[in-house]
Amino acid sequence: MSQVGIQPDPGAPREAGYDTTRILTVPNILSFIRLAGIPVFLWCLLDLHQDIIAVLILVVAGVTDFFDGFLARTWNQVSRLGQVLDPIADRLYILAIILGMAIRGVLPWVLVAVLIARDVMLATLIPSLRARGYASLPVHFLGKIATFCLLYAFPFVLVGEQVFPGAVFFATLGWAVVLWGTFFYWWAAILYMYQGSRFIRRTPVVRM
């Protein structure tokens, strides 16, 4: 996950320390591939009931998630678009996973509500951030841990739904990490709200 610091709005007039303004960089292409995998994942999960293929799609998404940030820094291809795409892809994957698995009856809807409520709460800060020329909140270590836990725990839960020796182990491990991930997800959100509120109070609105 490549986002560092409070991220400038791509449409804002101020400049930031980006390496490139190009759209078709290798990291951005990887992010587009990740996003393209979301409808394929839902199709495999809900229509085909091919859970293993759905899990493999999530594995590929996790690999590209690592490499888009790594390559952006290594090849000096950090871009405005890339800084915005990365967290958006994470949020959309989490949303697709929890909704798809809830529809399948694997996850309880109350957990879906808890996770969505967190992002809705953070979304209330976006208008004020954009008015100050910024598009998103900073990503700190706790937020990365929370996202990592959720993105990698739900596939374990899904695998644990299959009938094979060891399925109980995957289900138990998956649910344990889901609970910890949800706790960290909300803890990070509280820190985001505090940090964002302080930043908004101290930063003047950008006059267009």
Buried (B, 14 or more C-beta within 10 A) or exposed (E): BBBEBBBBBEEBEEEBEBBBEEEEBBBBBBBBBBBEBBEEBBBBBBEEEEBEBBBBBBEBBBEBBEBBBEBBBEEEBBBBBBBBBBBBBBBEBBBBBBBBBBBBEBBEEEBBEBBBEBEEBBEEBBEBBBBBBBBBBBBBEBBBBBBBBBBBBBBBBBBBBEEEEEEEEBBEBBBEBBEBBBEBBBBBBEBBBEBBEEBBEEBEEBEE
